[in-house]
Amino acid sequence: MLRLMKTLRLAGLAAALCGGSAFAADIIHAPPPPLVAAPAPLEVGSGFYLRGDVGIGIHDYATLDTVPPLAGLRTLNSSVDSAVFVGGGVGYQFNSFLRADLTGEYRFDASHRHVDVFPGGSNLITGKVGGFVGLANVYVDLGTWHRITPFIGGGVGFSALSMGRTADYQLGAGGALGGTGPSRSQTNFAWAIHAGLGYDLTSNLKAEVAYRYLNLGTVEGGTVTCFVACTPFRVRLKDLQSHDIKVGLRYVFADSPAAYVPGPLIRKY
């Protein structure tokens, strides 16, 4: 009986040792738990950017006339010089293809000249036009290849233009006549269409070259008062437009998020 009891104890101890070894082996060879990537940190203001631009605008317009209309007046030659402009703005990059910004720019004075004829004589009208333009713009980035990102966009806003230094030089049967007019300012609805290329200088700094069609609305000068009696009038440029070529820089405040790297896996046995 004692020998049987001793045999049973030894068998039980052996079974326990074998079970413990198998359990330990299961712990050692158990597959690691799946690694879950940590969410990227949310950065306040990570999509905001600042921009600055400089460019030149080639002006055009639909019609030139006078207010009130002068009987028999016919324009032989008319032109508006190109204008340099500088501007800046603040914007937000919503995702990899959509962004928007608010921009303001100052357009330096451009000279305008008009040669007209009328029954019995001719005249030359000269002056300056310039002012401020503010736009709200939306752009679609069309993808990036070798750091180059083509884009298209559109904008709406206002133009606050001034036409000044208006002078009228007349030559007719009565000799040399003419007059001058004061500056006059007005605010119009303005709209624009954009197309261009961006280039990544760094992850935050981007260079840009673009074409913009800009419709500035209508602008009128002050009333021209003649030196000798004549009908006072104002010069009006209807539907003044500009074909702009501009270059600029955009600085994006977003930092490139660091790739998530899990910490070392430590197991205790």
Beta strands, then each sheet from edge to edge (+ up, - down):
strand 1: 48-60
strand 2: 63-67
strand 3: 74-80
strand 4: 83-93
strand 5: 98-118
strand 6: 121-141
strand 7: 148-172
strand 8: 175-181
strand 9: 184-200
strand 10: 205-220
strand 11: 225-226
strand 12: 234-252
sheet 1: 2+ 12- 1+ 4- 5+ 3-
sheet 2: 2+ 12- 10+ 9- 7+ 6-
sheet 3: 2+ 12- 10+ 9- 7+ 8- 11+
end
